[in-house]
Amino acid sequence: MTPTKGVIFVIILLMLFYTKTIKQTLDELDANDKGLAASDAQERLDTYGPNAIRVEGEPLWRKLIEPFANVFMLVLFIAALISFYHQSYLDAIIILVIMAASACIYYVQRFSTERILRSLKKHDNQLIETLRDGKTVSIDASELVPGDVIFIAEGEKIPADARVLVANSLRVDEAQLTGESEPINKQTDALRGNKEVYEQSNMLFQGSFVVSGEATAIVTTTGNNTEFGRLAALTKNNDVVSPVQKKIDKLLSQIIAVVAVLAVFALGLSLFRGVEFSESLRFVIALSVSAVPESLPVAISVVLVLGMRRMAAKKALVRTMRAIETLGAITTIATDKTGTLTKNKLTVQQTWQLDGGEKLLLETLAKTINHRSQKLHDPLDSAFQEFTTQKKITIPRQGAAVTLPFDQSVAMSGNIWHHGSDYDLFVKGAPEHIIARSDLTENEREKATVQLQHMTGEGLRVIAVASLRMKRSISRFNELQKNEKLQFRGFIGVADILRPEAKRAIQTATKAGVTVRMITGDHFETAYHIGKQLGMVERRDQVFDSRRMSVMSDEEIEKIIGTIRVFSRVIPEHKYRILTLLKKNNITAMTGDGVNDVPALSNAHVGVAMGSGAPIAKDAGDIILLDDNFKSIIDAMREGRTIVSNIRRMLLYLLSTNTGEVITMLGALLIGVPVPLMPVQILWVNLVTDTSMVIPIGLEPGEKTNMAQKPLPPNAPILNKFMVSRMVLIALMIAGLTLGLYIAYSNAHDHEYGRTIAFSALVVMQWSSAFCVRSDYESLFKRLRVFNGKFYAGLAVGMSLQALVIFGPLGPLLHITPVALHDLLISGALAVILPVLLFETHKFIGRRYFKRI
């Protein structure tokens, strides 16, 4: 940065823009209300840098030493030192090589994980409407610079600190910055004196959200120089640990405690058997390291992150790892209709007018469309614009004088047009609300009501249109007087095409034990018609008119909510209440796309936001559907179940094989025979079986039965009793066969010969177990038809390394002696067949008596 730019930079920071008038602000930022020129914007971007908050990360030196900064590496290092002390240089070098290999694998996993997370964050970039060279363009929020004029509307996240130039019913939620729970009303006048952040009513701050209204503002500061950026820079990135990781960490702590006791016992027993102290110590250290699956937490992180990437490829962007496990436990999904179950392509299907003709109805409709910018954000406005254009309806070029955004309290939106000395209000909204506020006679009201029921019965979403001539302008609907009655113009019937895959996705969810409930603002008959098309309802009593909730207690609703599949006429307050009641007996997922959906999204076990929705909704959601498609929720659920199942398989594999090794060593000491494996061989077994196989097992394609089973509760144990019994049986089988082969071949030949056979058989048994553990209940022979390239790649690496030991130059380093090929084949065949027989028998029992398939 040049000195001149540096001075400008400091001046910008010191300016109190809330004390400046709009003209002073523009002058001091060397900008105007037409926006910056592209060349000026690029120069300022070079000066101030991207509009991104840079949080202090973990230093490189700490990342480099992290794989060595644990108790397992410490004990390995001690083992290497003991080997050096006793001049067992080869053993010491092999231990150090294994430490280095483990560290390299950790680095690859860690940096790959970080790279994937960075790429996933790019999906959530925010586009901002900005004036550049006098034209409205959409740019990434990171490209904003001081002096940019931006447009912000309801639901959007404020991308940088900015001075308000124009405010229209603007209210902003600044809780993330100030802790103030109530939205702040914003205005344009300059303020006097020193003001705290929460008192600066003419400023917008990065990280806050527009709750209602819209604004034009000029950016004053960006990145770490914003109020939010200065706070965020004081914090560090803290990765949230998922529930499954917490369970694993707790289990590891328990395993370490058990292993510590066993290590003391093994040391005493080996000394009692006459083993030299240093050799006993190395043996106990190697045994302790092999017994604890210390690499599992890192492996789980890799599996979770890769799962997040696969979900993103299927249009479901997971923002929190916690959501992955909860996805598999969901018992009910409460989903909106528009865009999720439908294509969100509204088209006008029918019109009806009471009097005045269709042209007057369409002219009124055209003047209700919100043309705040060159792009229409509301799908309803887009449909009306397309329809009125087709009908060749034209409106004055000067546009509306005032825009009234949608107001939930009156269920309408509209525009005010200046007409000479008068003002014309044109509104569209919910038929019941507009009819109630119109000057209709009883006969006209009855006709309108009958027509409304007819149109909704055909599955149409009906919008009412009305107008009102006034002597004054208003800025919000609550300024209308009770005696000011609207002039009813008619109804517009629109329809949204159902997504063809939605019905099939709902059926899949139902088979998986998940109830799908549609929550919509549509009329009762419209909601029933759509619910029936989707296969969600068969009878009218499965549809609930949410307007009844205002006169019903929670206990009354709770009695019927279990049978309800479609909620009609829902407003945001209803959605939150419905969710609260469903949560009492369900693990819930809730979809939403607007500001008013935020409470429900935040309160759900899994909040699912629409990719086309408001940024505040996406910020509140755990998952963002990039394509707004209900099918993507089901795809994400299937992926979540697969990930959790694979983590259980990883744990089953590691605990089974590691426990088998421990029982083998302790068993040898207890029965009074030499230990079948040397310390360095134990470490090698872990390298070619655990390290090379555990992540590929975690990346196994899901079983077909994943979506044919009821969801497991989030507090379910990592391994159920049936899987624990499998683990114990496999561990005992591994220990029994290893000891049996060692004793048999030692008696037939010698100790070294028996050790080599036992070492080879132990490795093969673990590979065989890895094949069997690829599915929980499905037969191995069926599972072989499911290709997992990563599994075979890991197996090939392990087999190649093992071949270098058994047949190649690494044999002497690991104390391997030449053995007859037929002995290797016989012991290898037993090491393959016995695990398969045991696994398949246990799976058969599971299928037969637990009916998992």
FIKE-966429 format. One line per field, with one value per residue (C-alpha): residue number from 1; x, y, z; residue in one letter. Coordinates in steps of 0.1 Angstrom, whole numbers. Last residue first. Layout:
% FIKE-966429
k: [NUM/...]
u: [X/...]
v: [Y/...]
w: [Z/...]
r: [a/...]
END
This chain:
% FIKE-966429
k: [853/852/851/850/849/848/847/846/845/844/843/842/841/840/839/838/837/836/835/834/833/832/831/830/829/828/827/826/825/824/823/822/821/820/819/818/817/816/815/814/813/812/811/810/809/808/807/806/805/804/803/802/801/800/799/798/797/796/795/794/793/792/791/790/789/788/787/786/785/784/783/782/781/780/779/778/777/776/775/774/773/772/771/770/769/768/767/766/765/764/763/762/761/760/759/758/757/756/755/754/753/752/751/750/749/748/747/746/745/744/743/742/741/740/739/738/737/736/735/734/733/732/731/730/729/728/727/726/725/724/723/722/721/720/719/718/717/716/715/714/713/712/711/710/709/708/707/706/705/704/703/702/701/700/699/698/697/696/695/694/693/692/691/690/689/688/687/686/685/684/683/682/681/680/679/678/677/676/675/674/673/672/671/670/669/668/667/666/665/664/663/662/661/660/659/658/657/656/655/654/653/652/651/650/649/648/647/646/645/644/643/642/641/640/639/638/637/636/635/634/633/632/631/630/629/628/627/626/625/624/623/622/621/620/619/618/617/616/615/614/613/612/611/610/609/608/607/606/605/604/603/602/601/600/599/598/597/596/595/594/593/592/591/590/589/588/587/586/585/584/583/582/581/580/579/578/577/576/575/574/573/572/571/570/569/568/567/566/565/564/563/562/561/560/559/558/557/556/555/554/553/552/551/550/549/548/547/546/545/544/543/542/541/540/539/538/537/536/535/534/533/532/531/530/529/528/527/526/525/524/523/522/521/520/519/518/517/516/515/514/513/512/511/510/509/508/507/506/505/504/503/502/501/500/499/498/497/496/495/494/493/492/491/490/489/488/487/486/485/484/483/482/481/480/479/478/477/476/475/474/473/472/471/470/469/468/467/466/465/464/463/462/461/460/459/458/457/456/455/454/453/452/451/450/449/448/447/446/445/444/443/442/441/440/439/438/437/436/435/434/433/432/431/430/429/428/427/426/425/424/423/422/421/420/419/418/417/416/415/414/413/412/411/410/409/408/407/406/405/404/403/402/401/400/399/398/397/396/395/394/393/392/391/390/389/388/387/386/385/384/383/382/381/380/379/378/377/376/375/374/373/372/371/370/369/368/367/366/365/364/363/362/361/360/359/358/357/356/355/354/353/352/351/350/349/348/347/346/345/344/343/342/341/340/339/338/337/336/335/334/333/332/331/330/329/328/327/326/325/324/323/322/321/320/319/318/317/316/315/314/313/312/311/310/309/308/307/306/305/304/303/302/301/300/299/298/297/296/295/294/293/292/291/290/289/288/287/286/285/284/283/282/281/280/279/278/277/276/275/274/273/272/271/270/269/268/267/266/265/264/263/262/261/260/259/258/257/256/255/254/253/252/251/250/249/248/247/246/245/244/243/242/241/240/239/238/237/236/235/234/233/232/231/230/229/228/227/226/225/224/223/222/221/220/219/218/217/216/215/214/213/212/211/210/209/208/207/206/205/204/203/202/201/200/199/198/197/196/195/194/193/192/191/190/189/188/187/186/185/184/183/182/181/180/179/178/177/176/175/174/173/172/171/170/169/168/167/166/165/164/163/162/161/160/159/158/157/156/155/154/153/152/151/150/149/148/147/146/145/144/143/142/141/140/139/138/137/136/135/134/133/132/131/130/129/128/127/126/125/124/123/122/121/120/119/118/117/116/115/114/113/112/111/110/109/108/107/106/105/104/103/102/101/100/99/98/97/96/95/94/93/92/91/90/89/88/87/86/85/84/83/82/81/80/79/78/77/76/75/74/73/72/71/70/69/68/67/66/65/64/63/62/61/60/59/58/57/56/55/54/53/52/51/50/49/48/47/46/45/44/43/42/41/40/39/38/37/36/35/34/33/32/31/30/29/28/27/26/25/24/23/22/21/20/19/18/17/16/15/14/13/12/11/10/9/8/7/6/5/4/3/2/1]
u: [-332/-328/-352/-336/-340/-332/-312/-291/-286/-275/-251/-235/-231/-216/-191/-180/-177/-159/-135/-127/-122/-96/-71/-76/-67/-36/-25/-27/-11/17/25/24/49/74/88/117/123/108/126/110/142/150/117/120/139/111/89/72/81/79/47/32/38/21/-8/-14/-13/-35/-60/-62/-68/-94/-113/-110/-125/-156/-176/-208/-210/-188/-216/-238/-210/-203/-240/-259/-262/-237/-219/-183/-173/-167/-141/-123/-124/-106/-79/-76/-73/-46/-25/-28/-20/13/24/14/33/64/62/59/91/110/100/110/96/67/63/66/42/15/21/20/-10/-30/-20/-30/-62/-73/-65/-83/-113/-115/-115/-141/-164/-160/-167/-198/-212/-206/-225/-255/-253/-254/-223/-222/-248/-282/-285/-293/-323/-321/-342/-366/-352/-358/-337/-304/-315/-299/-265/-246/-214/-182/-162/-156/-143/-118/-108/-100/-81/-46/-40/-56/-42/-8/3/-14/5/37/33/27/58/80/69/77/48/39/48/67/44/33/-5/-10/18/5/-30/-19/-3/-32/-58/-42/-41/-77/-87/-70/-88/-123/-119/-106/-132/-162/-151/-148/-181/-198/-183/-197/-232/-230/-220/-246/-274/-263/-261/-296/-308/-290/-307/-341/-335/-324/-357/-374/-358/-348/-318/-290/-308/-290/-285/-280/-303/-302/-277/-297/-329/-310/-297/-333/-343/-330/-308/-337/-330/-333/-331/-322/-333/-357/-357/-334/-354/-387/-375/-360/-391/-404/-373/-379/-368/-380/-377/-380/-364/-376/-366/-401/-422/-421/-405/-438/-454/-426/-427/-464/-459/-431/-451/-482/-463/-450/-485/-501/-533/-531/-513/-510/-501/-522/-526/-501/-512/-546/-540/-512/-535/-559/-530/-514/-547/-570/-587/-558/-549/-582/-565/-542/-568/-557/-556/-557/-594/-598/-589/-563/-533/-496/-498/-484/-516/-536/-515/-520/-558/-559/-537/-559/-590/-576/-563/-526/-502/-484/-469/-466/-458/-435/-433/-400/-399/-376/-405/-422/-391/-389/-426/-420/-391/-413/-440/-414/-396/-422/-418/-453/-461/-471/-506/-520/-556/-560/-591/-611/-612/-623/-623/-606/-624/-609/-631/-606/-579/-548/-515/-511/-503/-470/-454/-486/-495/-524/-557/-565/-578/-580/-573/-579/-565/-571/-546/-558/-535/-552/-559/-593/-610/-592/-609/-644/-640/-629/-658/-683/-666/-667/-704/-712/-692/-710/-744/-735/-722/-685/-666/-633/-613/-628/-625/-588/-580/-600/-584/-548/-528/-526/-527/-530/-530/-538/-527/-545/-534/-525/-523/-492/-490/-488/-476/-486/-483/-509/-513/-525/-502/-478/-469/-455/-434/-452/-435/-440/-441/-447/-432/-423/-429/-467/-482/-488/-510/-502/-520/-486/-470/-497/-490/-452/-453/-478/-456/-425/-445/-455/-419/-408/-372/-380/-347/-343/-348/-376/-402/-428/-459/-491/-495/-497/-526/-546/-541/-551/-583/-592/-586/-607/-639/-652/-672/-667/-636/-622/-588/-574/-542/-515/-482/-458/-425/-414/-408/-431/-424/-396/-402/-435/-446/-430/-417/-421/-400/-405/-385/-350/-322/-301/-301/-290/-256/-250/-264/-237/-212/-226/-232/-244/-249/-275/-274/-264/-228/-231/-240/-209/-188/-204/-196/-160/-160/-176/-152/-122/-133/-139/-104/-90/-110/-101/-63/-60/-75/-61/-48/-19/-3/-7/8/38/44/40/64/90/88/91/121/137/129/142/114/115/78/73/87/61/34/44/45/12/-6/7/-3/-37/-44/-33/-53/-85/-80/-71/-103/-125/-109/-113/-150/-155/-137/-158/-191/-179/-170/-206/-220/-200/-172/-175/-143/-130/-117/-101/-116/-104/-107/-145/-149/-131/-149/-183/-177/-162/-124/-119/-137/-153/-159/-182/-205/-233/-269/-302/-328/-356/-384/-385/-361/-329/-301/-269/-234/-220/-235/-260/-260/-287/-299/-265/-278/-269/-233/-229/-234/-212/-229/-254/-271/-276/-310/-315/-336/-334/-358/-339/-351/-355/-331/-302/-271/-251/-234/-254/-285/-284/-318/-327/-360/-364/-399/-383/-349/-328/-292/-283/-245/-228/-208/-204/-224/-258/-276/-308/-342/-360/-341/-306/-295/-258/-239/-202/-181/-160/-154/-174/-157/-162/-200/-199/-214/-248/-251/-273/-260/-247/-211/-214/-245/-246/-270/-252/-244/-235/-212/-226/-213/-178/-179/-178/-144/-129/-142/-127/-93/-94/-101/-74/-50/-58/-59/-26/-10/-22/-10/24/24/16/44/69/59/62/96/107/96/114/146/144/139/168/191/186/217/201/199/187/158/150/149/126/102/103/94/65/53/53/36/8/6/-1/18/34/5/2/38/33/-1/14/43/18/-1/-38/-60/-66/-98/-98/-131/-137/-144/-114/-84/-86/-62/-64/-102/-101/-83/-108/-138/-123/-118/-154/-168/-185/-222/-248/-254/-220/-186/-154/-161/-159/-182/-208/-209/-212/-241/-259/-254/-226/-228/-235/-204/-180/-148/-117/-116/-119/-91/-68/-73/-69/-35/-25/-34/-12/16/14/0]
v: [-571/-561/-589/-592/-630/-642/-613/-609/-647/-647/-618/-638/-669/-648/-631/-664/-682/-652/-649/-686/-688/-661/-669/-706/-701/-680/-707/-733/-710/-699/-735/-744/-717/-730/-704/-679/-660/-627/-605/-573/-560/-594/-594/-560/-572/-591/-622/-618/-582/-567/-587/-570/-536/-546/-562/-530/-508/-531/-532/-494/-493/-521/-501/-468/-485/-496/-519/-534/-569/-581/-571/-600/-625/-608/-613/-582/-577/-550/-545/-538/-556/-589/-575/-558/-591/-608/-581/-586/-623/-619/-597/-622/-651/-635/-628/-662/-679/-658/-664/-702/-702/-681/-705/-737/-763/-786/-773/-737/-744/-757/-731/-702/-715/-720/-686/-668/-688/-682/-645/-638/-659/-642/-608/-618/-632/-600/-577/-597/-595/-557/-556/-573/-551/-519/-501/-462/-461/-445/-410/-397/-421/-447/-441/-469/-491/-494/-464/-479/-514/-508/-506/-474/-471/-476/-445/-453/-487/-469/-448/-478/-499/-485/-474/-504/-533/-525/-500/-519/-551/-531/-519/-554/-566/-539/-552/-589/-613/-647/-640/-670/-696/-696/-699/-664/-648/-662/-651/-616/-613/-629/-611/-577/-586/-596/-564/-545/-565/-563/-527/-514/-532/-523/-487/-484/-502/-477/-448/-465/-466/-429/-420/-441/-427/-392/-400/-414/-383/-360/-378/-375/-337/-334/-350/-320/-297/-261/-266/-256/-270/-254/-275/-264/-234/-201/-185/-198/-181/-148/-151/-151/-181/-193/-220/-230/-236/-269/-266/-299/-304/-275/-244/-223/-232/-224/-190/-182/-189/-153/-141/-164/-197/-225/-263/-280/-313/-329/-357/-365/-368/-334/-319/-321/-296/-271/-275/-267/-237/-223/-229/-213/-181/-181/-182/-215/-215/-252/-279/-313/-347/-346/-380/-372/-336/-347/-350/-324/-298/-301/-301/-270/-251/-243/-210/-195/-229/-230/-208/-237/-255/-291/-317/-355/-351/-345/-381/-398/-377/-376/-393/-362/-356/-360/-334/-310/-313/-310/-279/-263/-271/-258/-225/-222/-209/-243/-268/-303/-331/-360/-389/-408/-445/-452/-464/-431/-412/-433/-426/-389/-390/-408/-381/-353/-367/-352/-318/-303/-275/-243/-229/-194/-182/-144/-131/-99/-61/-53/-16/-13/4/33/33/13/39/28/37/0/-7/11/42/61/87/112/120/83/61/24/-7/-45/-78/-112/-141/-177/-207/-232/-268/-270/-268/-235/-220/-232/-221/-186/-184/-192/-166/-139/-145/-143/-111/-96/-105/-91/-59/-54/-24/-43/-50/-85/-94/-84/-105/-136/-134/-133/-106/-80/-42/-11/22/53/87/119/155/143/105/93/56/36/0/-34/-61/-82/-106/-79/-89/-106/-73/-79/-48/-15/3/41/64/36/38/67/45/44/9/-13/-44/-64/-96/-114/-86/-90/-127/-125/-97/-117/-148/-128/-110/-144/-157/-127/-115/-95/-82/-46/-33/-23/-32/-47/-57/-42/-19/-49/-64/-32/-31/-68/-63/-33/-53/-82/-62/-37/-61/-91/-103/-138/-149/-184/-203/-177/-194/-200/-217/-228/-263/-278/-300/-277/-246/-238/-266/-260/-290/-305/-336/-362/-390/-377/-399/-401/-364/-359/-375/-352/-321/-321/-316/-281/-263/-292/-281/-304/-302/-338/-327/-308/-341/-358/-329/-332/-370/-362/-339/-366/-393/-371/-361/-397/-407/-380/-392/-429/-425/-433/-467/-480/-515/-511/-483/-503/-535/-516/-500/-533/-551/-523/-525/-563/-561/-535/-557/-591/-616/-642/-651/-629/-600/-607/-609/-576/-558/-573/-563/-527/-526/-541/-513/-486/-504/-501/-463/-458/-477/-454/-423/-437/-443/-406/-394/-417/-404/-368/-376/-390/-358/-336/-314/-278/-264/-234/-207/-180/-149/-113/-109/-116/-85/-62/-78/-72/-34/-33/-29/-67/-67/-35/1/28/11/34/24/19/3/-23/-32/-60/-81/-70/-90/-82/-96/-63/-32/-8/29/55/43/44/38/1/9/34/71/101/133/142/120/125/116/85/61/26/8/-17/-53/-65/-91/-66/-87/-60/-78/-110/-93/-66/-75/-46/-28/-6/6/21/36/56/67/45/46/12/-14/-45/-75/-69/-102/-102/-112/-81/-60/-44/-23/-12/19/12/40/17/-15/-46/-75/-100/-95/-111/-88/-83/-53/-22/4/39/29/3/3/-28/-57/-81/-118/-138/-168/-200/-225/-211/-225/-261/-254/-242/-273/-295/-278/-282/-319/-325/-306/-328/-361/-356/-343/-373/-398/-380/-382/-420/-426/-406/-426/-459/-448/-440/-474/-490/-470/-482/-518/-516/-500/-526/-511/-515/-477/-473/-497/-479/-446/-461/-473/-439/-424/-449/-439/-402/-408/-425/-398/-370/-341/-359/-354/-318/-308/-295/-279/-261/-248/-236/-213/-221/-195/-158/-148/-129/-113/-108/-77/-82/-58/-21/-6/-31/-31/6/6/-20/1/32/14/0/35/39/43/67/80/96/88/105/88/122/137/109/110/148/146/120/140/131/121/85/85/89/90/74/43/62/86/56/41/75/79/44/51/81/62/34/0]
w: [56/93/104/139/141/106/92/124/127/90/97/126/105/76/100/115/82/66/95/93/55/50/78/72/35/46/70/42/15/38/47/10/2/27/51/50/83/92/118/106/91/77/57/42/11/-5/-2/32/39/4/0/31/16/-17/2/22/-9/-28/1/2/-36/-33/-7/-26/-57/-39/-62/-50/-64/-36/-12/-24/-16/17/28/38/76/86/53/44/76/57/34/63/82/54/55/92/89/62/86/114/91/80/116/128/100/106/144/138/117/143/171/153/130/139/174/163/134/157/185/161/141/173/187/156/152/188/188/156/166/200/184/158/186/207/178/167/203/203/170/186/217/196/185/184/212/204/216/182/179/151/121/110/83/46/36/46/34/0/17/14/-7/15/22/59/49/26/56/78/53/48/84/100/80/65/93/122/112/111/146/159/139/156/190/181/175/187/224/238/255/291/288/303/283/250/259/266/232/213/234/225/188/187/205/177/150/165/178/144/123/146/147/110/106/130/110/79/93/103/68/51/73/64/27/27/46/21/-8/9/14/-22/-33/-17/-43/-36/-61/-37/-7/22/53/89/84/102/77/48/63/68/32/19/-2/-35/-19/3/40/58/96/113/149/143/165/142/111/130/142/107/87/89/72/42/27/50/55/89/99/131/155/168/199/215/184/166/191/187/149/148/170/148/117/132/140/104/89/77/57/52/72/54/69/101/119/147/150/164/202/201/187/217/242/226/230/202/193/173/159/139/113/107/86/90/62/72/79/42/33/12/21/12/-22/-39/-59/-27/-10/-39/-38/0/0/-27/-8/25/10/5/31/31/55/40/64/56/81/82/87/58/37/43/31/-1/-8/-3/-28/-53/-50/-54/-85/-109/-93/-91/-114/-96/-102/-103/-100/-101/-83/-87/-85/-49/-41/-7/22/41/72/92/85/66/84/93/56/56/40/33/6/9/-7/-13/-41/-32/-52/-51/-63/-47/-51/-55/-55/-78/-69/-86/-53/-48/-78/-68/-32/-43/-67/-39/-17/-44/-51/-14/-10/-40/-25/9/-6/-11/2/7/39/45/9/10/40/28/-7/6/-12/-40/-36/-57/-38/-59/-46/-54/-65/-99/-97/-78/-77/-44/-46/-32/-7/13/42/66/95/72/54/19/8/2/-27/-30/-60/-85/-119/-142/-172/-169/-172/-202/-205/-236/-224/-228/-207/-181/-178/-177/-151/-130/-130/-121/-93/-79/-82/-60/-68/-100/-115/-128/-93/-70/-97/-72/-91/-78/-108/-132/-111/-113/-151/-152/-133/-154/-186/-173/-171/-146/-125/-102/-119/-124/-137/-144/-150/-142/-141/-112/-118/-83/-96/-69/-38/-27/-49/-32/-9/24/43/77/78/105/120/114/129/98/93/129/121/92/109/136/108/102/69/48/12/-4/-42/-48/-54/-21/-4/-19/-5/29/29/20/51/73/61/66/101/110/99/121/151/143/142/179/174/208/211/186/207/239/224/210/244/262/238/241/279/279/256/279/310/296/295/323/324/355/335/309/335/352/319/307/339/337/300/308/332/307/280/301/307/270/259/281/267/232/239/250/219/197/213/208/172/166/181/157/170/161/145/164/141/162/177/179/141/145/167/143/113/129/132/97/93/90/56/44/54/42/16/4/10/-8/14/17/40/66/87/69/84/104/95/82/98/84/95/99/133/149/185/185/175/203/195/201/193/166/140/103/88/67/88/102/127/148/151/188/201/208/212/195/166/160/174/147/131/107/101/69/61/29/36/11/16/46/54/50/69/47/33/50/49/29/42/31/6/2/-27/-29/-37/-36/-21/1/-18/-26/-44/-15/-17/-52/-78/-93/-116/-116/-140/-135/-141/-112/-90/-68/-63/-40/-46/-15/-16/0/-26/-21/14/0/-17/16/34/7/10/48/46/20/43/73/55/37/68/89/63/64/103/102/77/99/130/110/98/134/145/116/125/161/152/128/154/181/199/233/238/202/209/241/222/196/222/238/204/201/236/226/193/212/238/213/199/169/145/156/150/115/122/151/130/103/127/134/120/128/112/79/73/36/15/-6/-3/7/-18/-47/-43/-43/-77/-91/-80/-96/-129/-128/-122/-89/-83/-95/-60/-60/-47/-33/1/18/-8/-7/31/31/7/28/60/83/120/112/90/119/99/116/94/62/73/80/45/28/46/36/0/0/17/-10/0]
r: [i/r/k/f/y/r/r/g/i/f/k/h/t/e/f/l/l/v/p/l/i/v/a/l/a/g/s/i/l/l/d/h/l/a/v/p/t/i/h/l/l/p/g/l/p/g/f/i/v/l/a/q/l/s/m/g/v/a/l/g/a/y/f/k/g/n/f/v/r/l/r/k/f/l/s/e/y/d/s/r/v/c/f/a/s/s/w/q/m/v/v/l/a/s/f/a/i/t/r/g/y/e/h/d/h/a/n/s/y/a/i/y/l/g/l/t/l/g/a/i/m/l/a/i/l/v/m/r/s/v/m/f/k/n/l/i/p/a/n/p/p/l/p/k/q/a/m/n/t/k/e/g/p/e/l/g/i/p/i/v/m/s/t/d/t/v/l/n/v/w/l/i/q/v/p/m/l/p/v/p/v/g/i/l/l/a/g/l/m/t/i/v/e/g/t/n/t/s/l/l/y/l/l/m/r/r/i/n/s/v/i/t/r/g/e/r/m/a/d/i/i/s/k/f/n/d/d/l/l/i/i/d/g/a/d/k/a/i/p/a/g/s/g/m/a/v/g/v/h/a/n/s/l/a/p/v/d/n/v/g/d/g/t/m/a/t/i/n/n/k/k/l/l/t/l/i/r/y/k/h/e/p/i/v/r/s/f/v/r/i/t/g/i/i/k/e/i/e/e/d/s/m/v/s/m/r/r/s/d/f/v/q/d/r/r/e/v/m/g/l/q/k/g/i/h/y/a/t/e/f/h/d/g/t/i/m/r/v/t/v/g/a/k/t/a/t/q/i/a/r/k/a/e/p/r/l/i/d/a/v/g/i/f/g/r/f/q/l/k/e/n/k/q/l/e/n/f/r/s/i/s/r/k/m/r/l/s/a/v/a/i/v/r/l/g/e/g/t/m/h/q/l/q/v/t/a/k/e/r/e/n/e/t/l/d/s/r/a/i/i/h/e/p/a/g/k/v/f/l/d/y/d/s/g/h/h/w/i/n/g/s/m/a/v/s/q/d/f/p/l/t/v/a/a/g/q/r/p/i/t/i/k/k/q/t/t/f/e/q/f/a/s/d/l/p/d/h/l/k/q/s/r/h/n/i/t/k/a/l/t/e/l/l/l/k/e/g/g/d/l/q/w/t/q/q/v/t/l/k/n/k/t/l/t/g/t/k/d/t/a/i/t/t/i/a/g/l/t/e/i/a/r/m/t/r/v/l/a/k/k/a/a/m/r/r/m/g/l/v/l/v/v/s/i/a/v/p/l/s/e/p/v/a/s/v/s/l/a/i/v/f/r/l/s/e/s/f/e/v/g/r/f/l/s/l/g/l/a/f/v/a/l/v/a/v/v/a/i/i/q/s/l/l/k/d/i/k/k/q/v/p/s/v/v/d/n/n/k/t/l/a/a/l/r/g/f/e/t/n/n/g/t/t/t/v/i/a/t/a/e/g/s/v/v/f/s/g/q/f/l/m/n/s/q/e/y/v/e/k/n/g/r/l/a/d/t/q/k/n/i/p/e/s/e/g/t/l/q/a/e/d/v/r/l/s/n/a/v/l/v/r/a/d/a/p/i/k/e/g/e/a/i/f/i/v/d/g/p/v/l/e/s/a/d/i/s/v/t/k/g/d/r/l/t/e/i/l/q/n/d/h/k/k/l/s/r/l/i/r/e/t/s/f/r/q/v/y/y/i/c/a/s/a/a/m/i/v/l/i/i/i/a/d/l/y/s/q/h/y/f/s/i/l/a/a/i/f/l/v/l/m/f/v/n/a/f/p/e/i/l/k/r/w/l/p/e/g/e/v/r/i/a/n/p/g/y/t/d/l/r/e/q/a/d/s/a/a/l/g/k/d/n/a/d/l/e/d/l/t/q/k/i/t/k/t/y/f/l/m/l/l/i/i/v/f/i/v/g/k/t/p/t/m]
END
